[in-house]
Each structure stands twice: as structure tokens, then as C-alpha cells.
Amino acid sequence: MAGYLIKDTTREEREKIVEEALGNISASCDGCAARTADMYQAYIEGQMEIRDINMQYNARYVRGDIDKPEREGCGVI
């Protein structure tokens, strides 16, 4: 595999990248890790790069939206 970009990977490779990066998501105690895995579905589908997903997720902390009720808890995209 040449890299992590969509153009350099197959869907199967992207699934493996996400799975390896997140570890054992099925053993989470509160289900939060499973929602995190869902956040990367756009990458697996070839619709959005990992860096863009991460930037979108982290932007709410930079903007200060964390105090809004709909952004409490795990609150993935």
C-alpha cells in the first residue's frame, strides 16, 4: 500500500486502516468507540480523507462549540 489517501488505497485497505487505528471497538463499555468508527465511514467509502474528518471533528473545540448541548459527550460528527 502506497499511503493512506483515498487515491492510493482500495476500500478493503481503508477498512483495514480504520480497524487497525481504532483497535478493538466492539469491546467498548459505553458504545462511544463504535460511534467513532462510524465517523470514519466516509473515508472507507472514498468520500472524505482522514485528515478532513479529523479536522471537522476537532474544529468544534477550536470554535468553542463544546458547551452546546448537542455537542456534549462523544458527539461524533
PDB file of N, CA, C and O in Angstrom:
ATOM      1  N   MET A   1       0.857  -1.177   0.000  1.00  0.00           N
ATOM      2  CA  MET A   1       0.000   0.000   0.000  1.00  0.00           C
ATOM      3  C   MET A   1       0.903   1.239   0.000  1.00  0.00           C
ATOM      4  O   MET A   1       1.836   1.332   0.798  1.00  0.00           O
ATOM      5  N   ALA A   2       0.626   2.169  -0.880  1.00  0.00           N
ATOM      6  CA  ALA A   2       1.464   3.352  -1.049  1.00  0.00           C
ATOM      7  C   ALA A   2       1.244   4.396   0.035  1.00  0.00           C
ATOM      8  O   ALA A   2       2.186   5.105   0.388  1.00  0.00           O
ATOM      9  N   GLY A   3       0.047   4.515   0.570  1.00  0.00           N
ATOM     10  CA  GLY A   3      -0.230   5.533   1.574  1.00  0.00           C
ATOM     11  C   GLY A   3      -1.637   5.384   2.111  1.00  0.00           C
ATOM     12  O   GLY A   3      -2.266   4.333   1.986  1.00  0.00           O
ATOM     13  N   TYR A   4      -2.117   6.467   2.715  1.00  0.00           N
ATOM     14  CA  TYR A   4      -3.438   6.449   3.337  1.00  0.00           C
ATOM     15  C   TYR A   4      -4.480   7.248   2.556  1.00  0.00           C
ATOM     16  O   TYR A   4      -5.660   7.227   2.904  1.00  0.00           O
ATOM     17  N   LEU A   5      -4.063   7.942   1.520  1.00  0.00           N
ATOM     18  CA  LEU A   5      -5.008   8.731   0.742  1.00  0.00           C
ATOM     19  C   LEU A   5      -5.970   7.830  -0.015  1.00  0.00           C
ATOM     20  O   LEU A   5      -5.631   6.704  -0.379  1.00  0.00           O
ATOM     21  N   ILE A   6      -7.150   8.331  -0.243  1.00  0.00           N
ATOM     22  CA  ILE A   6      -8.169   7.564  -0.953  1.00  0.00           C
ATOM     23  C   ILE A   6      -7.654   7.108  -2.311  1.00  0.00           C
ATOM     24  O   ILE A   6      -7.881   5.968  -2.718  1.00  0.00           O
ATOM     25  N   LYS A   7      -6.969   7.991  -3.002  1.00  0.00           N
ATOM     26  CA  LYS A   7      -6.487   7.656  -4.345  1.00  0.00           C
ATOM     27  C   LYS A   7      -5.431   6.549  -4.339  1.00  0.00           C
ATOM     28  O   LYS A   7      -5.178   5.919  -5.366  1.00  0.00           O
ATOM     29  N   ASP A   8      -4.817   6.317  -3.174  1.00  0.00           N
ATOM     30  CA  ASP A   8      -3.763   5.314  -3.064  1.00  0.00           C
ATOM     31  C   ASP A   8      -4.222   4.002  -2.438  1.00  0.00           C
ATOM     32  O   ASP A   8      -3.411   3.094  -2.253  1.00  0.00           O
ATOM     33  N   THR A   9      -5.501   3.888  -2.110  1.00  0.00           N
ATOM     34  CA  THR A   9      -5.982   2.709  -1.394  1.00  0.00           C
ATOM     35  C   THR A   9      -7.272   2.163  -1.999  1.00  0.00           C
ATOM     36  O   THR A   9      -8.014   2.864  -2.687  1.00  0.00           O
ATOM     37  N   THR A  10      -7.503   0.909  -1.719  1.00  0.00           N
ATOM     38  CA  THR A  10      -8.783   0.298  -2.081  1.00  0.00           C
ATOM     39  C   THR A  10      -9.712   0.413  -0.876  1.00  0.00           C
ATOM     40  O   THR A  10      -9.280   0.755   0.225  1.00  0.00           O
ATOM     41  N   ARG A  11     -10.958   0.129  -1.093  1.00  0.00           N
ATOM     42  CA  ARG A  11     -11.925   0.151   0.012  1.00  0.00           C
ATOM     43  C   ARG A  11     -11.503  -0.822   1.115  1.00  0.00           C
ATOM     44  O   ARG A  11     -11.575  -0.490   2.298  1.00  0.00           O
ATOM     45  N   GLU A  12     -11.071  -2.000   0.733  1.00  0.00           N
ATOM     46  CA  GLU A  12     -10.653  -3.002   1.702  1.00  0.00           C
ATOM     47  C   GLU A  12      -9.460  -2.516   2.516  1.00  0.00           C
ATOM     48  O   GLU A  12      -9.399  -2.739   3.725  1.00  0.00           O
ATOM     49  N   GLU A  13      -8.521  -1.858   1.864  1.00  0.00           N
ATOM     50  CA  GLU A  13      -7.365  -1.309   2.576  1.00  0.00           C
ATOM     51  C   GLU A  13      -7.785  -0.214   3.547  1.00  0.00           C
ATOM     52  O   GLU A  13      -7.258  -0.129   4.656  1.00  0.00           O
ATOM     53  N   ARG A  14      -8.736   0.629   3.132  1.00  0.00           N
ATOM     54  CA  ARG A  14      -9.219   1.691   4.018  1.00  0.00           C
ATOM     55  C   ARG A  14      -9.944   1.113   5.227  1.00  0.00           C
ATOM     56  O   ARG A  14      -9.797   1.625   6.336  1.00  0.00           O
ATOM     57  N   GLU A  15     -10.725   0.052   5.030  1.00  0.00           N
ATOM     58  CA  GLU A  15     -11.382  -0.613   6.162  1.00  0.00           C
ATOM     59  C   GLU A  15     -10.342  -1.127   7.150  1.00  0.00           C
ATOM     60  O   GLU A  15     -10.504  -0.983   8.362  1.00  0.00           O
ATOM     61  N   LYS A  16      -9.288  -1.718   6.635  1.00  0.00           N
ATOM     62  CA  LYS A  16      -8.236  -2.255   7.494  1.00  0.00           C
ATOM     63  C   LYS A  16      -7.504  -1.123   8.223  1.00  0.00           C
ATOM     64  O   LYS A  16      -7.184  -1.258   9.404  1.00  0.00           O
ATOM     65  N   ILE A  17      -7.243  -0.033   7.544  1.00  0.00           N
ATOM     66  CA  ILE A  17      -6.579   1.120   8.166  1.00  0.00           C
ATOM     67  C   ILE A  17      -7.391   1.619   9.349  1.00  0.00           C
ATOM     68  O   ILE A  17      -6.843   1.837  10.429  1.00  0.00           O
ATOM     69  N   VAL A  18      -8.688   1.800   9.157  1.00  0.00           N
ATOM     70  CA  VAL A  18      -9.555   2.294  10.230  1.00  0.00           C
ATOM     71  C   VAL A  18      -9.617   1.276  11.363  1.00  0.00           C
ATOM     72  O   VAL A  18      -9.509   1.644  12.533  1.00  0.00           O
ATOM     73  N   GLU A  19      -9.787   0.015  11.030  1.00  0.00           N
ATOM     74  CA  GLU A  19      -9.868  -1.038  12.042  1.00  0.00           C
ATOM     75  C   GLU A  19      -8.597  -1.099  12.882  1.00  0.00           C
ATOM     76  O   GLU A  19      -8.663  -1.199  14.107  1.00  0.00           O
ATOM     77  N   GLU A  20      -7.452  -1.040  12.231  1.00  0.00           N
ATOM     78  CA  GLU A  20      -6.186  -1.104  12.962  1.00  0.00           C
ATOM     79  C   GLU A  20      -5.950   0.151  13.796  1.00  0.00           C
ATOM     80  O   GLU A  20      -5.392   0.078  14.891  1.00  0.00           O
ATOM     81  N   ALA A  21      -6.368   1.283  13.287  1.00  0.00           N
ATOM     82  CA  ALA A  21      -6.163   2.543  14.005  1.00  0.00           C
ATOM     83  C   ALA A  21      -7.024   2.632  15.261  1.00  0.00           C
ATOM     84  O   ALA A  21      -6.587   3.173  16.277  1.00  0.00           O
ATOM     85  N   LEU A  22      -8.230   2.110  15.198  1.00  0.00           N
ATOM     86  CA  LEU A  22      -9.145   2.221  16.334  1.00  0.00           C
ATOM     87  C   LEU A  22      -9.031   1.068  17.314  1.00  0.00           C
ATOM     88  O   LEU A  22      -9.504   1.177  18.445  1.00  0.00           O
ATOM     89  N   GLY A  23      -8.425  -0.017  16.914  1.00  0.00           N
ATOM     90  CA  GLY A  23      -8.286  -1.154  17.808  1.00  0.00           C
ATOM     91  C   GLY A  23      -9.579  -1.917  17.956  1.00  0.00           C
ATOM     92  O   GLY A  23     -10.386  -1.969  17.028  1.00  0.00           O
ATOM     93  N   ASN A  24      -9.779  -2.504  19.107  1.00  0.00           N
ATOM     94  CA  ASN A  24     -10.956  -3.344  19.379  1.00  0.00           C
ATOM     95  C   ASN A  24     -12.137  -2.458  19.745  1.00  0.00           C
ATOM     96  O   ASN A  24     -12.329  -2.139  20.918  1.00  0.00           O
ATOM     97  N   ILE A  25     -12.921  -2.061  18.768  1.00  0.00           N
ATOM     98  CA  ILE A  25     -14.033  -1.149  19.022  1.00  0.00           C
ATOM     99  C   ILE A  25     -15.263  -1.856  19.552  1.00  0.00           C
ATOM    100  O   ILE A  25     -16.153  -1.201  20.095  1.00  0.00           O
ATOM    101  N   SER A  26     -15.342  -3.153  19.414  1.00  0.00           N
ATOM    102  CA  SER A  26     -16.538  -3.859  19.881  1.00  0.00           C
ATOM    103  C   SER A  26     -16.536  -4.067  21.392  1.00  0.00           C
ATOM    104  O   SER A  26     -17.565  -4.435  21.958  1.00  0.00           O
ATOM    105  N   ALA A  27     -15.409  -3.842  22.053  1.00  0.00           N
ATOM    106  CA  ALA A  27     -15.321  -4.094  23.488  1.00  0.00           C
ATOM    107  C   ALA A  27     -15.496  -2.816  24.309  1.00  0.00           C
ATOM    108  O   ALA A  27     -15.165  -2.793  25.494  1.00  0.00           O
ATOM    109  N   SER A  28     -16.002  -1.774  23.701  1.00  0.00           N
ATOM    110  CA  SER A  28     -16.156  -0.518  24.434  1.00  0.00           C
ATOM    111  C   SER A  28     -17.267  -0.644  25.470  1.00  0.00           C
ATOM    112  O   SER A  28     -18.263  -1.332  25.248  1.00  0.00           O
ATOM    113  N   CYS A  29     -17.083   0.028  26.601  1.00  0.00           N
ATOM    114  CA  CYS A  29     -18.057  -0.104  27.677  1.00  0.00           C
ATOM    115  C   CYS A  29     -19.273   0.795  27.469  1.00  0.00           C
ATOM    116  O   CYS A  29     -20.356   0.484  27.965  1.00  0.00           O
ATOM    117  N   ASP A  30     -19.117   1.885  26.759  1.00  0.00           N
ATOM    118  CA  ASP A  30     -20.245   2.814  26.611  1.00  0.00           C
ATOM    119  C   ASP A  30     -20.696   3.010  25.175  1.00  0.00           C
ATOM    120  O   ASP A  30     -21.580   3.827  24.917  1.00  0.00           O
ATOM    121  N   GLY A  31     -20.112   2.284  24.239  1.00  0.00           N
ATOM    122  CA  GLY A  31     -20.517   2.411  22.850  1.00  0.00           C
ATOM    123  C   GLY A  31     -19.890   3.581  22.118  1.00  0.00           C
ATOM    124  O   GLY A  31     -20.132   3.758  20.924  1.00  0.00           O
ATOM    125  N   CYS A  32     -19.106   4.370  22.794  1.00  0.00           N
ATOM    126  CA  CYS A  32     -18.510   5.557  22.181  1.00  0.00           C
ATOM    127  C   CYS A  32     -17.566   5.182  21.037  1.00  0.00           C
ATOM    128  O   CYS A  32     -17.582   5.828  19.990  1.00  0.00           O
ATOM    129  N   ALA A  33     -16.751   4.152  21.223  1.00  0.00           N
ATOM    130  CA  ALA A  33     -15.798   3.756  20.192  1.00  0.00           C
ATOM    131  C   ALA A  33     -16.513   3.326  18.917  1.00  0.00           C
ATOM    132  O   ALA A  33     -16.017   3.572  17.818  1.00  0.00           O
ATOM    133  N   ALA A  34     -17.652   2.699  19.051  1.00  0.00           N
ATOM    134  CA  ALA A  34     -18.407   2.288  17.866  1.00  0.00           C
ATOM    135  C   ALA A  34     -18.855   3.512  17.076  1.00  0.00           C
ATOM    136  O   ALA A  34     -18.826   3.497  15.846  1.00  0.00           O
ATOM    137  N   ARG A  35     -19.267   4.566  17.764  1.00  0.00           N
ATOM    138  CA  ARG A  35     -19.648   5.807  17.074  1.00  0.00           C
ATOM    139  C   ARG A  35     -18.437   6.458  16.422  1.00  0.00           C
ATOM    140  O   ARG A  35     -18.556   7.087  15.370  1.00  0.00           O
ATOM    141  N   THR A  36     -17.275   6.308  17.043  1.00  0.00           N
ATOM    142  CA  THR A  36     -16.048   6.831  16.443  1.00  0.00           C
ATOM    143  C   THR A  36     -15.765   6.105  15.139  1.00  0.00           C
ATOM    144  O   THR A  36     -15.361   6.729  14.158  1.00  0.00           O
ATOM    145  N   ALA A  37     -15.971   4.811  15.118  1.00  0.00           N
ATOM    146  CA  ALA A  37     -15.774   4.045  13.895  1.00  0.00           C
ATOM    147  C   ALA A  37     -16.724   4.527  12.808  1.00  0.00           C
ATOM    148  O   ALA A  37     -16.335   4.619  11.643  1.00  0.00           O
ATOM    149  N   ASP A  38     -17.955   4.832  13.171  1.00  0.00           N
ATOM    150  CA  ASP A  38     -18.926   5.349  12.203  1.00  0.00           C
ATOM    151  C   ASP A  38     -18.458   6.663  11.600  1.00  0.00           C
ATOM    152  O   ASP A  38     -18.747   6.958  10.440  1.00  0.00           O
ATOM    153  N   MET A  39     -17.741   7.444  12.379  1.00  0.00           N
ATOM    154  CA  MET A  39     -17.254   8.735  11.922  1.00  0.00           C
ATOM    155  C   MET A  39     -16.347   8.568  10.696  1.00  0.00           C
ATOM    156  O   MET A  39     -16.305   9.446   9.834  1.00  0.00           O
ATOM    157  N   TYR A  40     -15.636   7.466  10.617  1.00  0.00           N
ATOM    158  CA  TYR A  40     -14.692   7.238   9.517  1.00  0.00           C
ATOM    159  C   TYR A  40     -15.301   6.499   8.332  1.00  0.00           C
ATOM    160  O   TYR A  40     -14.579   6.120   7.410  1.00  0.00           O
ATOM    161  N   GLN A  41     -16.598   6.289   8.338  1.00  0.00           N
ATOM    162  CA  GLN A  41     -17.257   5.596   7.231  1.00  0.00           C
ATOM    163  C   GLN A  41     -17.090   6.352   5.908  1.00  0.00           C
ATOM    164  O   GLN A  41     -16.961   5.730   4.854  1.00  0.00           O
ATOM    165  N   ALA A  42     -17.093   7.677   5.957  1.00  0.00           N
ATOM    166  CA  ALA A  42     -16.913   8.471   4.733  1.00  0.00           C
ATOM    167  C   ALA A  42     -15.540   8.206   4.110  1.00  0.00           C
ATOM    168  O   ALA A  42     -15.403   8.204   2.887  1.00  0.00           O
ATOM    169  N   TYR A  43     -14.538   7.987   4.940  1.00  0.00           N
ATOM    170  CA  TYR A  43     -13.209   7.638   4.426  1.00  0.00           C
ATOM    171  C   TYR A  43     -13.244   6.252   3.783  1.00  0.00           C
ATOM    172  O   TYR A  43     -12.734   6.064   2.678  1.00  0.00           O
ATOM    173  N   ILE A  44     -13.833   5.305   4.460  1.00  0.00           N
ATOM    174  CA  ILE A  44     -13.917   3.948   3.927  1.00  0.00           C
ATOM    175  C   ILE A  44     -14.638   3.952   2.582  1.00  0.00           C
ATOM    176  O   ILE A  44     -14.246   3.232   1.663  1.00  0.00           O
ATOM    177  N   GLU A  45     -15.692   4.760   2.464  1.00  0.00           N
ATOM    178  CA  GLU A  45     -16.471   4.840   1.225  1.00  0.00           C
ATOM    179  C   GLU A  45     -15.754   5.637   0.130  1.00  0.00           C
ATOM    180  O   GLU A  45     -16.209   5.670  -1.013  1.00  0.00           O
ATOM    181  N   GLY A  46     -14.632   6.278   0.481  1.00  0.00           N
ATOM    182  CA  GLY A  46     -13.887   7.057  -0.503  1.00  0.00           C
ATOM    183  C   GLY A  46     -14.446   8.444  -0.735  1.00  0.00           C
ATOM    184  O   GLY A  46     -14.208   9.038  -1.786  1.00  0.00           O
ATOM    185  N   GLN A  47     -15.191   8.975   0.235  1.00  0.00           N
ATOM    186  CA  GLN A  47     -15.837  10.271   0.088  1.00  0.00           C
ATOM    187  C   GLN A  47     -15.081  11.413   0.761  1.00  0.00           C
ATOM    188  O   GLN A  47     -15.239  12.571   0.372  1.00  0.00           O
ATOM    189  N   MET A  48     -14.251  11.098   1.776  1.00  0.00           N
ATOM    190  CA  MET A  48     -13.598  12.135   2.560  1.00  0.00           C
ATOM    191  C   MET A  48     -12.297  11.580   3.136  1.00  0.00           C
ATOM    192  O   MET A  48     -12.269  10.465   3.656  1.00  0.00           O
ATOM    193  N   GLU A  49     -11.230  12.355   3.042  1.00  0.00           N
ATOM    194  CA  GLU A  49      -9.937  11.918   3.571  1.00  0.00           C
ATOM    195  C   GLU A  49      -9.944  11.924   5.098  1.00  0.00           C
ATOM    196  O   GLU A  49     -10.709  12.661   5.720  1.00  0.00           O
ATOM    197  N   ILE A  50      -9.093  11.103   5.689  1.00  0.00           N
ATOM    198  CA  ILE A  50      -8.991  11.021   7.149  1.00  0.00           C
ATOM    199  C   ILE A  50      -8.687  12.389   7.750  1.00  0.00           C
ATOM    200  O   ILE A  50      -9.302  12.783   8.740  1.00  0.00           O
ATOM    201  N   ARG A  51      -7.749  13.107   7.161  1.00  0.00           N
ATOM    202  CA  ARG A  51      -7.365  14.410   7.728  1.00  0.00           C
ATOM    203  C   ARG A  51      -8.549  15.369   7.751  1.00  0.00           C
ATOM    204  O   ARG A  51      -8.680  16.162   8.684  1.00  0.00           O
ATOM    205  N   ASP A  52      -9.409  15.311   6.744  1.00  0.00           N
ATOM    206  CA  ASP A  52     -10.578  16.195   6.692  1.00  0.00           C
ATOM    207  C   ASP A  52     -11.612  15.809   7.751  1.00  0.00           C
ATOM    208  O   ASP A  52     -12.238  16.681   8.354  1.00  0.00           O
ATOM    209  N   ILE A  53     -11.790  14.520   7.975  1.00  0.00           N
ATOM    210  CA  ILE A  53     -12.708  14.062   9.017  1.00  0.00           C
ATOM    211  C   ILE A  53     -12.199  14.519  10.377  1.00  0.00           C
ATOM    212  O   ILE A  53     -12.962  15.038  11.190  1.00  0.00           O
ATOM    213  N   ASN A  54     -10.905  14.323  10.620  1.00  0.00           N
ATOM    214  CA  ASN A  54     -10.326  14.734  11.892  1.00  0.00           C
ATOM    215  C   ASN A  54     -10.403  16.247  12.091  1.00  0.00           C
ATOM    216  O   ASN A  54     -10.691  16.712  13.193  1.00  0.00           O
ATOM    217  N   MET A  55     -10.149  17.005  11.047  1.00  0.00           N
ATOM    218  CA  MET A  55     -10.228  18.463  11.142  1.00  0.00           C
ATOM    219  C   MET A  55     -11.657  18.904  11.449  1.00  0.00           C
ATOM    220  O   MET A  55     -11.863  19.803  12.265  1.00  0.00           O
ATOM    221  N   GLN A  56     -12.629  18.293  10.816  1.00  0.00           N
ATOM    222  CA  GLN A  56     -14.031  18.627  11.049  1.00  0.00           C
ATOM    223  C   GLN A  56     -14.423  18.309  12.493  1.00  0.00           C
ATOM    224  O   GLN A  56     -15.122  19.088  13.141  1.00  0.00           O
ATOM    225  N   TYR A  57     -13.970  17.173  12.981  1.00  0.00           N
ATOM    226  CA  TYR A  57     -14.282  16.770  14.354  1.00  0.00           C
ATOM    227  C   TYR A  57     -13.638  17.726  15.359  1.00  0.00           C
ATOM    228  O   TYR A  57     -14.285  18.157  16.313  1.00  0.00           O
ATOM    229  N   ASN A  58     -12.380  18.051  15.144  1.00  0.00           N
ATOM    230  CA  ASN A  58     -11.647  18.913  16.075  1.00  0.00           C
ATOM    231  C   ASN A  58     -12.040  20.376  15.985  1.00  0.00           C
ATOM    232  O   ASN A  58     -11.791  21.130  16.925  1.00  0.00           O
ATOM    233  N   ALA A  59     -12.636  20.794  14.901  1.00  0.00           N
ATOM    234  CA  ALA A  59     -12.992  22.200  14.716  1.00  0.00           C
ATOM    235  C   ALA A  59     -13.950  22.700  15.787  1.00  0.00           C
ATOM    236  O   ALA A  59     -13.907  23.877  16.146  1.00  0.00           O
ATOM    237  N   ARG A  60     -14.797  21.847  16.295  1.00  0.00           N
ATOM    238  CA  ARG A  60     -15.745  22.292  17.316  1.00  0.00           C
ATOM    239  C   ARG A  60     -15.033  22.710  18.584  1.00  0.00           C
ATOM    240  O   ARG A  60     -15.539  23.568  19.308  1.00  0.00           O
ATOM    241  N   TYR A  61     -13.885  22.142  18.879  1.00  0.00           N
ATOM    242  CA  TYR A  61     -13.119  22.538  20.061  1.00  0.00           C
ATOM    243  C   TYR A  61     -12.456  23.892  19.832  1.00  0.00           C
ATOM    244  O   TYR A  61     -12.376  24.712  20.747  1.00  0.00           O
ATOM    245  N   VAL A  62     -11.991  24.120  18.636  1.00  0.00           N
ATOM    246  CA  VAL A  62     -11.351  25.382  18.290  1.00  0.00           C
ATOM    247  C   VAL A  62     -12.378  26.505  18.288  1.00  0.00           C
ATOM    248  O   VAL A  62     -12.089  27.611  18.745  1.00  0.00           O
ATOM    249  N   ARG A  63     -13.585  26.228  17.773  1.00  0.00           N
ATOM    250  CA  ARG A  63     -14.644  27.235  17.707  1.00  0.00           C
ATOM    251  C   ARG A  63     -15.281  27.478  19.071  1.00  0.00           C
ATOM    252  O   ARG A  63     -15.892  28.522  19.294  1.00  0.00           O
ATOM    253  N   GLY A  64     -15.142  26.535  19.965  1.00  0.00           N
ATOM    254  CA  GLY A  64     -15.749  26.680  21.275  1.00  0.00           C
ATOM    255  C   GLY A  64     -17.164  26.150  21.346  1.00  0.00           C
ATOM    256  O   GLY A  64     -17.905  26.506  22.263  1.00  0.00           O
ATOM    257  N   ASP A  65     -17.564  25.305  20.400  1.00  0.00           N
ATOM    258  CA  ASP A  65     -18.915  24.753  20.376  1.00  0.00           C
ATOM    259  C   ASP A  65     -19.118  23.639  21.402  1.00  0.00           C
ATOM    260  O   ASP A  65     -20.222  23.107  21.511  1.00  0.00           O
ATOM    261  N   ILE A  66     -18.114  23.285  22.132  1.00  0.00           N
ATOM    262  CA  ILE A  66     -18.195  22.142  23.041  1.00  0.00           C
ATOM    263  C   ILE A  66     -19.272  22.332  24.102  1.00  0.00           C
ATOM    264  O   ILE A  66     -19.815  21.343  24.594  1.00  0.00           O
ATOM    265  N   ASP A  67     -19.600  23.571  24.472  1.00  0.00           N
ATOM    266  CA  ASP A  67     -20.589  23.809  25.522  1.00  0.00           C
ATOM    267  C   ASP A  67     -22.028  23.687  25.045  1.00  0.00           C
ATOM    268  O   ASP A  67     -22.944  23.662  25.867  1.00  0.00           O
ATOM    269  N   LYS A  68     -22.243  23.611  23.760  1.00  0.00           N
ATOM    270  CA  LYS A  68     -23.599  23.465  23.248  1.00  0.00           C
ATOM    271  C   LYS A  68     -24.129  22.078  23.591  1.00  0.00           C
ATOM    272  O   LYS A  68     -23.400  21.095  23.457  1.00  0.00           O
ATOM    273  N   PRO A  69     -25.377  21.977  24.028  1.00  0.00           N
ATOM    274  CA  PRO A  69     -25.929  20.675  24.458  1.00  0.00           C
ATOM    275  C   PRO A  69     -25.802  19.576  23.417  1.00  0.00           C
ATOM    276  O   PRO A  69     -25.545  18.428  23.778  1.00  0.00           O
ATOM    277  N   GLU A  70     -25.972  19.885  22.145  1.00  0.00           N
ATOM    278  CA  GLU A  70     -25.919  18.837  21.129  1.00  0.00           C
ATOM    279  C   GLU A  70     -24.490  18.361  20.900  1.00  0.00           C
ATOM    280  O   GLU A  70     -24.274  17.396  20.168  1.00  0.00           O
ATOM    281  N   ARG A  71     -23.524  19.014  21.506  1.00  0.00           N
ATOM    282  CA  ARG A  71     -22.124  18.643  21.336  1.00  0.00           C
ATOM    283  C   ARG A  71     -21.539  17.977  22.583  1.00  0.00           C
ATOM    284  O   ARG A  71     -20.329  17.758  22.645  1.00  0.00           O
ATOM    285  N   GLU A  72     -22.348  17.659  23.548  1.00  0.00           N
ATOM    286  CA  GLU A  72     -21.840  17.045  24.768  1.00  0.00           C
ATOM    287  C   GLU A  72     -21.513  15.587  24.526  1.00  0.00           C
ATOM    288  O   GLU A  72     -22.019  14.975  23.585  1.00  0.00           O
ATOM    289  N   GLY A  73     -20.681  15.044  25.360  1.00  0.00           N
ATOM    290  CA  GLY A  73     -20.338  13.640  25.290  1.00  0.00           C
ATOM    291  C   GLY A  73     -19.472  13.324  24.096  1.00  0.00           C
ATOM    292  O   GLY A  73     -18.658  14.144  23.670  1.00  0.00           O
ATOM    293  N   CYS A  74     -19.644  12.161  23.569  1.00  0.00           N
ATOM    294  CA  CYS A  74     -18.815  11.684  22.478  1.00  0.00           C
ATOM    295  C   CYS A  74     -19.088  12.490  21.211  1.00  0.00           C
ATOM    296  O   CYS A  74     -18.148  12.908  20.536  1.00  0.00           O
ATOM    297  N   GLY A  75     -20.327  12.709  20.886  1.00  0.00           N
ATOM    298  CA  GLY A  75     -20.775  13.603  19.823  1.00  0.00           C
ATOM    299  C   GLY A  75     -20.029  13.594  18.511  1.00  0.00           C
ATOM    300  O   GLY A  75     -19.752  14.660  17.959  1.00  0.00           O
ATOM    301  N   VAL A  76     -19.699  12.442  17.998  1.00  0.00           N
ATOM    302  CA  VAL A  76     -19.024  12.396  16.710  1.00  0.00           C
ATOM    303  C   VAL A  76     -19.883  13.031  15.641  1.00  0.00           C
ATOM    304  O   VAL A  76     -21.105  13.121  15.767  1.00  0.00           O
ATOM    305  N   ILE A  77     -19.241  13.458  14.617  1.00  0.00           N
ATOM    306  CA  ILE A  77     -19.839  14.198  13.504  1.00  0.00           C
ATOM    307  C   ILE A  77     -21.254  13.770  13.207  1.00  0.00           C
ATOM    308  O   ILE A  77     -21.883  14.307  12.296  1.00  0.00           O
TER     309      ILE A  77
END
